[in-house]
């Protein structure tokens, strides 16, 4: 599964870790995050993330 980087603050969403503080279980692919999920550091929406190269 691919990691995604927040273009605003640099936070990296790692699907192997998920985002348990915000109800996202480990193993959740970025594409499967809820539409209302936001960056846990700066609050921008999913569309501000880019696939890590």
mmCIF entry with sequence, helices, sheets and N, C-alpha, C, O atoms, coordinates in Angstrom:
data_MODEL
# 
_entry.id   MODEL 
# 
_entity.id                         1 
_entity.type                       polymer 
_entity.pdbx_number_of_molecules   1 
# 
_entity_poly.entity_id                      1 
_entity_poly.type                           'polypeptide(L)' 
_entity_poly.nstd_linkage                   no 
_entity_poly.nstd_monomer                   no 
_entity_poly.pdbx_seq_one_letter_code       
;(UNK)(UNK)(UNK)(UNK)(UNK)(UNK)(UNK)(UNK)(UNK)(UNK)(UNK)(UNK)(UNK)(UNK)(UNK)(UNK)
(UNK)(UNK)(UNK)(UNK)(UNK)(UNK)(UNK)(UNK)(UNK)(UNK)(UNK)(UNK)(UNK)(UNK)(UNK)(UNK)
(UNK)(UNK)(UNK)(UNK)(UNK)(UNK)(UNK)(UNK)(UNK)(UNK)(UNK)(UNK)(UNK)(UNK)(UNK)(UNK)
(UNK)(UNK)(UNK)(UNK)(UNK)
;
_entity_poly.pdbx_seq_one_letter_code_can   XXXXXXXXXXXXXXXXXXXXXXXXXXXXXXXXXXXXXXXXXXXXXXXXXXXXX 
_entity_poly.pdbx_strand_id                 A 
# 
loop_
_entity_poly_seq.entity_id 
_entity_poly_seq.num 
_entity_poly_seq.mon_id 
_entity_poly_seq.hetero 
1 1  UNK n 
1 2  UNK n 
1 3  UNK n 
1 4  UNK n 
1 5  UNK n 
1 6  UNK n 
1 7  UNK n 
1 8  UNK n 
1 9  UNK n 
1 10 UNK n 
1 11 UNK n 
1 12 UNK n 
1 13 UNK n 
1 14 UNK n 
1 15 UNK n 
1 16 UNK n 
1 17 UNK n 
1 18 UNK n 
1 19 UNK n 
1 20 UNK n 
1 21 UNK n 
1 22 UNK n 
1 23 UNK n 
1 24 UNK n 
1 25 UNK n 
1 26 UNK n 
1 27 UNK n 
1 28 UNK n 
1 29 UNK n 
1 30 UNK n 
1 31 UNK n 
1 32 UNK n 
1 33 UNK n 
1 34 UNK n 
1 35 UNK n 
1 36 UNK n 
1 37 UNK n 
1 38 UNK n 
1 39 UNK n 
1 40 UNK n 
1 41 UNK n 
1 42 UNK n 
1 43 UNK n 
1 44 UNK n 
1 45 UNK n 
1 46 UNK n 
1 47 UNK n 
1 48 UNK n 
1 49 UNK n 
1 50 UNK n 
1 51 UNK n 
1 52 UNK n 
1 53 UNK n 
# 
_struct_asym.id          A 
_struct_asym.entity_id   1 
# 
loop_
_struct_conf.conf_type_id 
_struct_conf.id 
_struct_conf.pdbx_PDB_helix_id 
_struct_conf.beg_label_comp_id 
_struct_conf.beg_label_asym_id 
_struct_conf.beg_label_seq_id 
_struct_conf.pdbx_beg_PDB_ins_code 
_struct_conf.end_label_comp_id 
_struct_conf.end_label_asym_id 
_struct_conf.end_label_seq_id 
_struct_conf.pdbx_end_PDB_ins_code 
_struct_conf.beg_auth_comp_id 
_struct_conf.beg_auth_asym_id 
_struct_conf.beg_auth_seq_id 
_struct_conf.end_auth_comp_id 
_struct_conf.end_auth_asym_id 
_struct_conf.end_auth_seq_id 
_struct_conf.pdbx_PDB_helix_class 
_struct_conf.details 
_struct_conf.pdbx_PDB_helix_length 
HELX_P HELX_P1 AA1 UNK A 20 ? UNK A 22 ? UNK A 20 UNK A 22 5 ? 3 
HELX_P HELX_P2 AA2 UNK A 30 ? UNK A 32 ? UNK A 30 UNK A 32 5 ? 3 
HELX_P HELX_P3 AA3 UNK A 46 ? UNK A 48 ? UNK A 46 UNK A 48 5 ? 3 
# 
_struct_conf_type.id          HELX_P 
_struct_conf_type.criteria    ? 
_struct_conf_type.reference   ? 
# 
_struct_sheet.id               AA1 
_struct_sheet.type             ? 
_struct_sheet.number_strands   3 
_struct_sheet.details          ? 
# 
loop_
_struct_sheet_order.sheet_id 
_struct_sheet_order.range_id_1 
_struct_sheet_order.range_id_2 
_struct_sheet_order.offset 
_struct_sheet_order.sense 
AA1 1 2 ? anti-parallel 
AA1 2 3 ? anti-parallel 
# 
loop_
_struct_sheet_range.sheet_id 
_struct_sheet_range.id 
_struct_sheet_range.beg_label_comp_id 
_struct_sheet_range.beg_label_asym_id 
_struct_sheet_range.beg_label_seq_id 
_struct_sheet_range.pdbx_beg_PDB_ins_code 
_struct_sheet_range.end_label_comp_id 
_struct_sheet_range.end_label_asym_id 
_struct_sheet_range.end_label_seq_id 
_struct_sheet_range.pdbx_end_PDB_ins_code 
_struct_sheet_range.beg_auth_comp_id 
_struct_sheet_range.beg_auth_asym_id 
_struct_sheet_range.beg_auth_seq_id 
_struct_sheet_range.end_auth_comp_id 
_struct_sheet_range.end_auth_asym_id 
_struct_sheet_range.end_auth_seq_id 
AA1 1 UNK A 12 ? UNK A 13 ? UNK A 12 UNK A 13 
AA1 2 UNK A 4  ? UNK A 6  ? UNK A 4  UNK A 6  
AA1 3 UNK A 49 ? UNK A 51 ? UNK A 49 UNK A 51 
# 
loop_
_atom_site.group_PDB 
_atom_site.id 
_atom_site.type_symbol 
_atom_site.label_atom_id 
_atom_site.label_alt_id 
_atom_site.label_comp_id 
_atom_site.label_asym_id 
_atom_site.label_entity_id 
_atom_site.label_seq_id 
_atom_site.pdbx_PDB_ins_code 
_atom_site.Cartn_x 
_atom_site.Cartn_y 
_atom_site.Cartn_z 
_atom_site.occupancy 
_atom_site.B_iso_or_equiv 
_atom_site.pdbx_formal_charge 
_atom_site.auth_seq_id 
_atom_site.auth_comp_id 
_atom_site.auth_asym_id 
_atom_site.auth_atom_id 
_atom_site.pdbx_PDB_model_num 
ATOM 1   N N  . UNK A 1 1  ? 0.849   -1.196 0.000  1.00 0.00 ? 1  UNK A N  1 
ATOM 2   C CA . UNK A 1 1  ? 0.000   0.000  0.000  1.00 0.00 ? 1  UNK A CA 1 
ATOM 3   C C  . UNK A 1 1  ? 0.885   1.246  0.000  1.00 0.00 ? 1  UNK A C  1 
ATOM 4   O O  . UNK A 1 1  ? 1.940   1.284  0.633  1.00 0.00 ? 1  UNK A O  1 
ATOM 5   N N  . UNK A 1 2  ? 0.432   2.244  -0.716 1.00 0.00 ? 2  UNK A N  1 
ATOM 6   C CA . UNK A 1 2  ? 1.212   3.462  -0.864 1.00 0.00 ? 2  UNK A CA 1 
ATOM 7   C C  . UNK A 1 2  ? 1.021   4.405  0.321  1.00 0.00 ? 2  UNK A C  1 
ATOM 8   O O  . UNK A 1 2  ? -0.049  4.467  0.926  1.00 0.00 ? 2  UNK A O  1 
ATOM 9   N N  . UNK A 1 3  ? 2.093   5.139  0.634  1.00 0.00 ? 3  UNK A N  1 
ATOM 10  C CA . UNK A 1 3  ? 2.026   6.213  1.622  1.00 0.00 ? 3  UNK A CA 1 
ATOM 11  C C  . UNK A 1 3  ? 1.679   7.499  0.885  1.00 0.00 ? 3  UNK A C  1 
ATOM 12  O O  . UNK A 1 3  ? 2.018   7.667  -0.286 1.00 0.00 ? 3  UNK A O  1 
ATOM 13  N N  . UNK A 1 4  ? 1.000   8.404  1.583  1.00 0.00 ? 4  UNK A N  1 
ATOM 14  C CA . UNK A 1 4  ? 0.622   9.688  0.999  1.00 0.00 ? 4  UNK A CA 1 
ATOM 15  C C  . UNK A 1 4  ? 1.112   10.811 1.898  1.00 0.00 ? 4  UNK A C  1 
ATOM 16  O O  . UNK A 1 4  ? 1.088   10.697 3.124  1.00 0.00 ? 4  UNK A O  1 
ATOM 17  N N  . UNK A 1 5  ? 1.562   11.906 1.271  1.00 0.00 ? 5  UNK A N  1 
ATOM 18  C CA . UNK A 1 5  ? 2.152   13.027 1.991  1.00 0.00 ? 5  UNK A CA 1 
ATOM 19  C C  . UNK A 1 5  ? 1.255   14.252 1.877  1.00 0.00 ? 5  UNK A C  1 
ATOM 20  O O  . UNK A 1 5  ? 0.783   14.587 0.790  1.00 0.00 ? 5  UNK A O  1 
ATOM 21  N N  . UNK A 1 6  ? 1.023   14.917 3.002  1.00 0.00 ? 6  UNK A N  1 
ATOM 22  C CA . UNK A 1 6  ? 0.253   16.163 3.018  1.00 0.00 ? 6  UNK A CA 1 
ATOM 23  C C  . UNK A 1 6  ? 1.095   17.268 2.388  1.00 0.00 ? 6  UNK A C  1 
ATOM 24  O O  . UNK A 1 6  ? 2.208   17.546 2.833  1.00 0.00 ? 6  UNK A O  1 
ATOM 25  N N  . UNK A 1 7  ? 0.548   17.895 1.348  1.00 0.00 ? 7  UNK A N  1 
ATOM 26  C CA . UNK A 1 7  ? 1.302   18.944 0.664  1.00 0.00 ? 7  UNK A CA 1 
ATOM 27  C C  . UNK A 1 7  ? 1.385   20.224 1.495  1.00 0.00 ? 7  UNK A C  1 
ATOM 28  O O  . UNK A 1 7  ? 2.202   21.097 1.203  1.00 0.00 ? 7  UNK A O  1 
ATOM 29  N N  . UNK A 1 8  ? 0.558   20.343 2.515  1.00 0.00 ? 8  UNK A N  1 
ATOM 30  C CA . UNK A 1 8  ? 0.569   21.554 3.343  1.00 0.00 ? 8  UNK A CA 1 
ATOM 31  C C  . UNK A 1 8  ? 1.600   21.478 4.472  1.00 0.00 ? 8  UNK A C  1 
ATOM 32  O O  . UNK A 1 8  ? 2.296   22.456 4.743  1.00 0.00 ? 8  UNK A O  1 
ATOM 33  N N  . UNK A 1 9  ? 1.699   20.305 5.136  1.00 0.00 ? 9  UNK A N  1 
ATOM 34  C CA . UNK A 1 9  ? 2.565   20.252 6.312  1.00 0.00 ? 9  UNK A CA 1 
ATOM 35  C C  . UNK A 1 9  ? 3.599   19.129 6.292  1.00 0.00 ? 9  UNK A C  1 
ATOM 36  O O  . UNK A 1 9  ? 4.497   19.098 7.134  1.00 0.00 ? 9  UNK A O  1 
ATOM 37  N N  . UNK A 1 10 ? 3.478   18.206 5.336  1.00 0.00 ? 10 UNK A N  1 
ATOM 38  C CA . UNK A 1 10 ? 4.455   17.134 5.240  1.00 0.00 ? 10 UNK A CA 1 
ATOM 39  C C  . UNK A 1 10 ? 4.115   15.870 6.019  1.00 0.00 ? 10 UNK A C  1 
ATOM 40  O O  . UNK A 1 10 ? 4.899   14.921 6.027  1.00 0.00 ? 10 UNK A O  1 
ATOM 41  N N  . UNK A 1 11 ? 2.948   15.846 6.679  1.00 0.00 ? 11 UNK A N  1 
ATOM 42  C CA . UNK A 1 11 ? 2.526   14.630 7.384  1.00 0.00 ? 11 UNK A CA 1 
ATOM 43  C C  . UNK A 1 11 ? 2.428   13.478 6.391  1.00 0.00 ? 11 UNK A C  1 
ATOM 44  O O  . UNK A 1 11 ? 1.920   13.642 5.282  1.00 0.00 ? 11 UNK A O  1 
ATOM 45  N N  . UNK A 1 12 ? 2.921   12.306 6.803  1.00 0.00 ? 12 UNK A N  1 
ATOM 46  C CA . UNK A 1 12 ? 2.862   11.135 5.943  1.00 0.00 ? 12 UNK A CA 1 
ATOM 47  C C  . UNK A 1 12 ? 1.817   10.166 6.490  1.00 0.00 ? 12 UNK A C  1 
ATOM 48  O O  . UNK A 1 12 ? 1.919   9.702  7.625  1.00 0.00 ? 12 UNK A O  1 
ATOM 49  N N  . UNK A 1 13 ? 0.804   9.865  5.660  1.00 0.00 ? 13 UNK A N  1 
ATOM 50  C CA . UNK A 1 13 ? -0.171  8.848  6.036  1.00 0.00 ? 13 UNK A CA 1 
ATOM 51  C C  . UNK A 1 13 ? 0.404   7.497  5.634  1.00 0.00 ? 13 UNK A C  1 
ATOM 52  O O  . UNK A 1 13 ? 0.642   7.233  4.455  1.00 0.00 ? 13 UNK A O  1 
ATOM 53  N N  . UNK A 1 14 ? 0.622   6.645  6.638  1.00 0.00 ? 14 UNK A N  1 
ATOM 54  C CA . UNK A 1 14 ? 1.152   5.303  6.409  1.00 0.00 ? 14 UNK A CA 1 
ATOM 55  C C  . UNK A 1 14 ? 0.027   4.307  6.653  1.00 0.00 ? 14 UNK A C  1 
ATOM 56  O O  . UNK A 1 14 ? -0.419  4.148  7.790  1.00 0.00 ? 14 UNK A O  1 
ATOM 57  N N  . UNK A 1 15 ? -0.443  3.631  5.598  1.00 0.00 ? 15 UNK A N  1 
ATOM 58  C CA . UNK A 1 15 ? -1.577  2.719  5.766  1.00 0.00 ? 15 UNK A CA 1 
ATOM 59  C C  . UNK A 1 15 ? -1.299  1.570  6.734  1.00 0.00 ? 15 UNK A C  1 
ATOM 60  O O  . UNK A 1 15 ? -2.232  1.017  7.318  1.00 0.00 ? 15 UNK A O  1 
ATOM 61  N N  . UNK A 1 16 ? -0.038  1.207  6.908  1.00 0.00 ? 16 UNK A N  1 
ATOM 62  C CA . UNK A 1 16 ? 0.281   0.140  7.857  1.00 0.00 ? 16 UNK A CA 1 
ATOM 63  C C  . UNK A 1 16 ? 0.025   0.579  9.294  1.00 0.00 ? 16 UNK A C  1 
ATOM 64  O O  . UNK A 1 16 ? -0.260  -0.250 10.159 1.00 0.00 ? 16 UNK A O  1 
ATOM 65  N N  . UNK A 1 17 ? 0.127   1.889  9.550  1.00 0.00 ? 17 UNK A N  1 
ATOM 66  C CA . UNK A 1 17 ? -0.134  2.434  10.889 1.00 0.00 ? 17 UNK A CA 1 
ATOM 67  C C  . UNK A 1 17 ? -1.553  2.951  11.036 1.00 0.00 ? 17 UNK A C  1 
ATOM 68  O O  . UNK A 1 17 ? -2.110  2.945  12.134 1.00 0.00 ? 17 UNK A O  1 
ATOM 69  N N  . UNK A 1 18 ? -2.148  3.405  9.922  1.00 0.00 ? 18 UNK A N  1 
ATOM 70  C CA . UNK A 1 18 ? -3.469  4.020  9.982  1.00 0.00 ? 18 UNK A CA 1 
ATOM 71  C C  . UNK A 1 18 ? -3.416  5.343  10.715 1.00 0.00 ? 18 UNK A C  1 
ATOM 72  O O  . UNK A 1 18 ? -2.379  6.004  10.753 1.00 0.00 ? 18 UNK A O  1 
ATOM 73  N N  . UNK A 1 19 ? -4.537  5.723  11.294 1.00 0.00 ? 19 UNK A N  1 
ATOM 74  C CA . UNK A 1 19 ? -4.639  6.952  12.093 1.00 0.00 ? 19 UNK A CA 1 
ATOM 75  C C  . UNK A 1 19 ? -5.573  6.642  13.255 1.00 0.00 ? 19 UNK A C  1 
ATOM 76  O O  . UNK A 1 19 ? -6.680  7.174  13.331 1.00 0.00 ? 19 UNK A O  1 
ATOM 77  N N  . UNK A 1 20 ? -5.108  5.758  14.178 1.00 0.00 ? 20 UNK A N  1 
ATOM 78  C CA . UNK A 1 20 ? -5.996  5.283  15.248 1.00 0.00 ? 20 UNK A CA 1 
ATOM 79  C C  . UNK A 1 20 ? -6.569  6.389  16.135 1.00 0.00 ? 20 UNK A C  1 
ATOM 80  O O  . UNK A 1 20 ? -7.651  6.228  16.698 1.00 0.00 ? 20 UNK A O  1 
ATOM 81  N N  . UNK A 1 21 ? -5.853  7.511  16.265 1.00 0.00 ? 21 UNK A N  1 
ATOM 82  C CA . UNK A 1 21 ? -6.377  8.614  17.083 1.00 0.00 ? 21 UNK A CA 1 
ATOM 83  C C  . UNK A 1 21 ? -7.636  9.212  16.473 1.00 0.00 ? 21 UNK A C  1 
ATOM 84  O O  . UNK A 1 21 ? -8.416  9.871  17.161 1.00 0.00 ? 21 UNK A O  1 
ATOM 85  N N  . UNK A 1 22 ? -7.830  8.978  15.175 1.00 0.00 ? 22 UNK A N  1 
ATOM 86  C CA . UNK A 1 22 ? -8.999  9.515  14.473 1.00 0.00 ? 22 UNK A CA 1 
ATOM 87  C C  . UNK A 1 22 ? -9.878  8.412  13.892 1.00 0.00 ? 22 UNK A C  1 
ATOM 88  O O  . UNK A 1 22 ? -10.620 8.643  12.937 1.00 0.00 ? 22 UNK A O  1 
ATOM 89  N N  . UNK A 1 23 ? -9.796  7.220  14.467 1.00 0.00 ? 23 UNK A N  1 
ATOM 90  C CA . UNK A 1 23 ? -10.708 6.141  14.113 1.00 0.00 ? 23 UNK A CA 1 
ATOM 91  C C  . UNK A 1 23 ? -10.363 5.374  12.848 1.00 0.00 ? 23 UNK A C  1 
ATOM 92  O O  . UNK A 1 23 ? -11.213 4.669  12.304 1.00 0.00 ? 23 UNK A O  1 
ATOM 93  N N  . UNK A 1 24 ? -9.118  5.500  12.366 1.00 0.00 ? 24 UNK A N  1 
ATOM 94  C CA . UNK A 1 24 ? -8.710  4.776  11.164 1.00 0.00 ? 24 UNK A CA 1 
ATOM 95  C C  . UNK A 1 24 ? -7.792  3.628  11.580 1.00 0.00 ? 24 UNK A C  1 
ATOM 96  O O  . UNK A 1 24 ? -6.700  3.853  12.104 1.00 0.00 ? 24 UNK A O  1 
ATOM 97  N N  . UNK A 1 25 ? -8.238  2.414  11.345 1.00 0.00 ? 25 UNK A N  1 
ATOM 98  C CA . UNK A 1 25 ? -7.490  1.238  11.760 1.00 0.00 ? 25 UNK A CA 1 
ATOM 99  C C  . UNK A 1 25 ? -6.255  1.017  10.901 1.00 0.00 ? 25 UNK A C  1 
ATOM 100 O O  . UNK A 1 25 ? -6.246  1.367  9.721  1.00 0.00 ? 25 UNK A O  1 
ATOM 101 N N  . UNK A 1 26 ? -5.195  0.426  11.499 1.00 0.00 ? 26 UNK A N  1 
ATOM 102 C CA . UNK A 1 26 ? -4.037  0.032  10.697 1.00 0.00 ? 26 UNK A CA 1 
ATOM 103 C C  . UNK A 1 26 ? -4.485  -0.890 9.562  1.00 0.00 ? 26 UNK A C  1 
ATOM 104 O O  . UNK A 1 26 ? -5.400  -1.695 9.729  1.00 0.00 ? 26 UNK A O  1 
ATOM 105 N N  . UNK A 1 27 ? -3.833  -0.761 8.417  1.00 0.00 ? 27 UNK A N  1 
ATOM 106 C CA . UNK A 1 27 ? -4.193  -1.563 7.257  1.00 0.00 ? 27 UNK A CA 1 
ATOM 107 C C  . UNK A 1 27 ? -5.201  -0.897 6.343  1.00 0.00 ? 27 UNK A C  1 
ATOM 108 O O  . UNK A 1 27 ? -5.623  -1.487 5.349  1.00 0.00 ? 27 UNK A O  1 
ATOM 109 N N  . UNK A 1 28 ? -5.596  0.344  6.671  1.00 0.00 ? 28 UNK A N  1 
ATOM 110 C CA . UNK A 1 28 ? -6.563  1.073  5.843  1.00 0.00 ? 28 UNK A CA 1 
ATOM 111 C C  . UNK A 1 28 ? -5.834  1.833  4.746  1.00 0.00 ? 28 UNK A C  1 
ATOM 112 O O  . UNK A 1 28 ? -5.048  2.737  5.027  1.00 0.00 ? 28 UNK A O  1 
ATOM 113 N N  . UNK A 1 29 ? -6.097  1.464  3.490  1.00 0.00 ? 29 UNK A N  1 
ATOM 114 C CA . UNK A 1 29 ? -5.483  2.164  2.359  1.00 0.00 ? 29 UNK A CA 1 
ATOM 115 C C  . UNK A 1 29 ? -5.980  3.606  2.296  1.00 0.00 ? 29 UNK A C  1 
ATOM 116 O O  . UNK A 1 29 ? -7.104  3.903  2.700  1.00 0.00 ? 29 UNK A O  1 
ATOM 117 N N  . UNK A 1 30 ? -5.137  4.489  1.789  1.00 0.00 ? 30 UNK A N  1 
ATOM 118 C CA . UNK A 1 30 ? -5.515  5.897  1.676  1.00 0.00 ? 30 UNK A CA 1 
ATOM 119 C C  . UNK A 1 30 ? -6.820  6.058  0.916  1.00 0.00 ? 30 UNK A C  1 
ATOM 120 O O  . UNK A 1 30 ? -7.664  6.878  1.279  1.00 0.00 ? 30 UNK A O  1 
ATOM 121 N N  . UNK A 1 31 ? -6.982  5.270  -0.144 1.00 0.00 ? 31 UNK A N  1 
ATOM 122 C CA . UNK A 1 31 ? -8.186  5.356  -0.977 1.00 0.00 ? 31 UNK A CA 1 
ATOM 123 C C  . UNK A 1 31 ? -9.448  4.987  -0.205 1.00 0.00 ? 31 UNK A C  1 
ATOM 124 O O  . UNK A 1 31 ? -10.552 5.367  -0.596 1.00 0.00 ? 31 UNK A O  1 
ATOM 125 N N  . UNK A 1 32 ? -9.287  4.250  0.887  1.00 0.00 ? 32 UNK A N  1 
ATOM 126 C CA . UNK A 1 32 ? -10.434 3.797  1.685  1.00 0.00 ? 32 UNK A CA 1 
ATOM 127 C C  . UNK A 1 32 ? -10.706 4.672  2.907  1.00 0.00 ? 32 UNK A C  1 
ATOM 128 O O  . UNK A 1 32 ? -11.591 4.366  3.707  1.00 0.00 ? 32 UNK A O  1 
ATOM 129 N N  . UNK A 1 33 ? -9.950  5.753  3.050  1.00 0.00 ? 33 UNK A N  1 
ATOM 130 C CA . UNK A 1 33 ? -10.224 6.672  4.163  1.00 0.00 ? 33 UNK A CA 1 
ATOM 131 C C  . UNK A 1 33 ? -11.582 7.328  3.942  1.00 0.00 ? 33 UNK A C  1 
ATOM 132 O O  . UNK A 1 33 ? -11.991 7.538  2.800  1.00 0.00 ? 33 UNK A O  1 
ATOM 133 N N  . UNK A 1 34 ? -12.285 7.653  5.029  1.00 0.00 ? 34 UNK A N  1 
ATOM 134 C CA . UNK A 1 34 ? -13.572 8.350  4.870  1.00 0.00 ? 34 UNK A CA 1 
ATOM 135 C C  . UNK A 1 34 ? -13.379 9.677  4.128  1.00 0.00 ? 34 UNK A C  1 
ATOM 136 O O  . UNK A 1 34 ? -12.326 10.305 4.234  1.00 0.00 ? 34 UNK A O  1 
ATOM 137 N N  . UNK A 1 35 ? -14.391 10.094 3.386  1.00 0.00 ? 35 UNK A N  1 
ATOM 138 C CA . UNK A 1 35 ? -14.300 11.340 2.620  1.00 0.00 ? 35 UNK A CA 1 
ATOM 139 C C  . UNK A 1 35 ? -14.073 12.555 3.509  1.00 0.00 ? 35 UNK A C  1 
ATOM 140 O O  . UNK A 1 35 ? -13.505 13.553 3.067  1.00 0.00 ? 35 UNK A O  1 
ATOM 141 N N  . UNK A 1 36 ? -14.518 12.473 4.764  1.00 0.00 ? 36 UNK A N  1 
ATOM 142 C CA . UNK A 1 36 ? -14.368 13.621 5.657  1.00 0.00 ? 36 UNK A CA 1 
ATOM 143 C C  . UNK A 1 36 ? -13.095 13.555 6.501  1.00 0.00 ? 36 UNK A C  1 
ATOM 144 O O  . UNK A 1 36 ? -12.903 14.387 7.388  1.00 0.00 ? 36 UNK A O  1 
ATOM 145 N N  . UNK A 1 37 ? -12.222 12.576 6.237  1.00 0.00 ? 37 UNK A N  1 
ATOM 146 C CA . UNK A 1 37 ? -10.951 12.479 6.958  1.00 0.00 ? 37 UNK A CA 1 
ATOM 147 C C  . UNK A 1 37 ? -10.087 13.680 6.589  1.00 0.00 ? 37 UNK A C  1 
ATOM 148 O O  . UNK A 1 37 ? -10.055 14.092 5.429  1.00 0.00 ? 37 UNK A O  1 
ATOM 149 N N  . UNK A 1 38 ? -9.393  14.236 7.568  1.00 0.00 ? 38 UNK A N  1 
ATOM 150 C CA . UNK A 1 38 ? -8.490  15.366 7.337  1.00 0.00 ? 38 UNK A CA 1 
ATOM 151 C C  . UNK A 1 38 ? -7.131  15.063 7.952  1.00 0.00 ? 38 UNK A C  1 
ATOM 152 O O  . UNK A 1 38 ? -7.005  14.189 8.810  1.00 0.00 ? 38 UNK A O  1 
ATOM 153 N N  . UNK A 1 39 ? -6.133  15.784 7.509  1.00 0.00 ? 39 UNK A N  1 
ATOM 154 C CA . UNK A 1 39 ? -4.786  15.632 8.046  1.00 0.00 ? 39 UNK A CA 1 
ATOM 155 C C  . UNK A 1 39 ? -4.823  15.854 9.553  1.00 0.00 ? 39 UNK A C  1 
ATOM 156 O O  . UNK A 1 39 ? -5.324  16.880 10.015 1.00 0.00 ? 39 UNK A O  1 
ATOM 157 N N  . UNK A 1 40 ? -4.293  14.893 10.330 1.00 0.00 ? 40 UNK A N  1 
ATOM 158 C CA . UNK A 1 40 ? -4.335  15.051 11.783 1.00 0.00 ? 40 UNK A CA 1 
ATOM 159 C C  . UNK A 1 40 ? -3.435  16.158 12.312 1.00 0.00 ? 40 UNK A C  1 
ATOM 160 O O  . UNK A 1 40 ? -3.581  16.564 13.465 1.00 0.00 ? 40 UNK A O  1 
ATOM 161 N N  . UNK A 1 41 ? -2.512  16.653 11.506 1.00 0.00 ? 41 UNK A N  1 
ATOM 162 C CA . UNK A 1 41 ? -1.633  17.730 11.970 1.00 0.00 ? 41 UNK A CA 1 
ATOM 163 C C  . UNK A 1 41 ? -2.134  19.116 11.603 1.00 0.00 ? 41 UNK A C  1 
ATOM 164 O O  . UNK A 1 41 ? -2.108  20.029 12.428 1.00 0.00 ? 41 UNK A O  1 
ATOM 165 N N  . UNK A 1 42 ? -2.600  19.279 10.341 1.00 0.00 ? 42 UNK A N  1 
ATOM 166 C CA . UNK A 1 42 ? -2.960  20.637 9.927  1.00 0.00 ? 42 UNK A CA 1 
ATOM 167 C C  . UNK A 1 42 ? -4.411  20.794 9.481  1.00 0.00 ? 42 UNK A C  1 
ATOM 168 O O  . UNK A 1 42 ? -4.869  21.916 9.264  1.00 0.00 ? 42 UNK A O  1 
ATOM 169 N N  . UNK A 1 43 ? -5.146  19.678 9.340  1.00 0.00 ? 43 UNK A N  1 
ATOM 170 C CA . UNK A 1 43 ? -6.573  19.767 9.083  1.00 0.00 ? 43 UNK A CA 1 
ATOM 171 C C  . UNK A 1 43 ? -7.003  19.915 7.637  1.00 0.00 ? 43 UNK A C  1 
ATOM 172 O O  . UNK A 1 43 ? -8.185  20.130 7.372  1.00 0.00 ? 43 UNK A O  1 
ATOM 173 N N  . UNK A 1 44 ? -6.061  19.803 6.674  1.00 0.00 ? 44 UNK A N  1 
ATOM 174 C CA . UNK A 1 44 ? -6.488  19.905 5.273  1.00 0.00 ? 44 UNK A CA 1 
ATOM 175 C C  . UNK A 1 44 ? -7.145  18.598 4.833  1.00 0.00 ? 44 UNK A C  1 
ATOM 176 O O  . UNK A 1 44 ? -6.959  17.555 5.460  1.00 0.00 ? 44 UNK A O  1 
ATOM 177 N N  . UNK A 1 45 ? -7.913  18.669 3.750  1.00 0.00 ? 45 UNK A N  1 
ATOM 178 C CA . UNK A 1 45 ? -8.658  17.505 3.278  1.00 0.00 ? 45 UNK A CA 1 
ATOM 179 C C  . UNK A 1 45 ? -7.770  16.537 2.497  1.00 0.00 ? 45 UNK A C  1 
ATOM 180 O O  . UNK A 1 45 ? -6.623  16.841 2.169  1.00 0.00 ? 45 UNK A O  1 
ATOM 181 N N  . UNK A 1 46 ? -8.339  15.354 2.209  1.00 0.00 ? 46 UNK A N  1 
ATOM 182 C CA . UNK A 1 46 ? -7.606  14.306 1.500  1.00 0.00 ? 46 UNK A CA 1 
ATOM 183 C C  . UNK A 1 46 ? -7.066  14.756 0.152  1.00 0.00 ? 46 UNK A C  1 
ATOM 184 O O  . UNK A 1 46 ? -6.030  14.264 -0.293 1.00 0.00 ? 46 UNK A O  1 
ATOM 185 N N  . UNK A 1 47 ? -7.754  15.683 -0.504 1.00 0.00 ? 47 UNK A N  1 
ATOM 186 C CA . UNK A 1 47 ? -7.312  16.080 -1.845 1.00 0.00 ? 47 UNK A CA 1 
ATOM 187 C C  . UNK A 1 47 ? -6.031  16.913 -1.833 1.00 0.00 ? 47 UNK A C  1 
ATOM 188 O O  . UNK A 1 47 ? -5.500  17.251 -2.891 1.00 0.00 ? 47 UNK A O  1 
ATOM 189 N N  . UNK A 1 48 ? -5.534  17.246 -0.637 1.00 0.00 ? 48 UNK A N  1 
ATOM 190 C CA . UNK A 1 48 ? -4.267  17.974 -0.515 1.00 0.00 ? 48 UNK A CA 1 
ATOM 191 C C  . UNK A 1 48 ? -3.086  17.013 -0.340 1.00 0.00 ? 48 UNK A C  1 
ATOM 192 O O  . UNK A 1 48 ? -1.955  17.454 -0.131 1.00 0.00 ? 48 UNK A O  1 
ATOM 193 N N  . UNK A 1 49 ? -3.345  15.702 -0.424 1.00 0.00 ? 49 UNK A N  1 
ATOM 194 C CA . UNK A 1 49 ? -2.296  14.698 -0.273 1.00 0.00 ? 49 UNK A CA 1 
ATOM 195 C C  . UNK A 1 49 ? -1.836  14.195 -1.629 1.00 0.00 ? 49 UNK A C  1 
ATOM 196 O O  . UNK A 1 49 ? -2.608  14.120 -2.585 1.00 0.00 ? 49 UNK A O  1 
ATOM 197 N N  . UNK A 1 50 ? -0.540  13.849 -1.686 1.00 0.00 ? 50 UNK A N  1 
ATOM 198 C CA . UNK A 1 50 ? 0.044   13.304 -2.908 1.00 0.00 ? 50 UNK A CA 1 
ATOM 199 C C  . UNK A 1 50 ? 0.727   11.993 -2.583 1.00 0.00 ? 50 UNK A C  1 
ATOM 200 O O  . UNK A 1 50 ? 1.273   11.818 -1.494 1.00 0.00 ? 50 UNK A O  1 
ATOM 201 N N  . UNK A 1 51 ? 0.695   11.066 -3.539 1.00 0.00 ? 51 UNK A N  1 
ATOM 202 C CA . UNK A 1 51 ? 1.347   9.770  -3.343 1.00 0.00 ? 51 UNK A CA 1 
ATOM 203 C C  . UNK A 1 51 ? 2.846   9.993  -3.160 1.00 0.00 ? 51 UNK A C  1 
ATOM 204 O O  . UNK A 1 51 ? 3.478   10.734 -3.913 1.00 0.00 ? 51 UNK A O  1 
ATOM 205 N N  . UNK A 1 52 ? 3.403   9.332  -2.138 1.00 0.00 ? 52 UNK A N  1 
ATOM 206 C CA . UNK A 1 52 ? 4.837   9.448  -1.892 1.00 0.00 ? 52 UNK A CA 1 
ATOM 207 C C  . UNK A 1 52 ? 5.599   8.714  -2.997 1.00 0.00 ? 52 UNK A C  1 
ATOM 208 O O  . UNK A 1 52 ? 5.249   7.593  -3.366 1.00 0.00 ? 52 UNK A O  1 
ATOM 209 N N  . UNK A 1 53 ? 6.631   9.352  -3.511 1.00 0.00 ? 53 UNK A N  1 
ATOM 210 C CA . UNK A 1 53 ? 7.380   8.720  -4.605 1.00 0.00 ? 53 UNK A CA 1 
ATOM 211 C C  . UNK A 1 53 ? 8.602   7.975  -4.090 1.00 0.00 ? 53 UNK A C  1 
ATOM 212 O O  . UNK A 1 53 ? 9.344   7.386  -4.877 1.00 0.00 ? 53 UNK A O  1 
# 
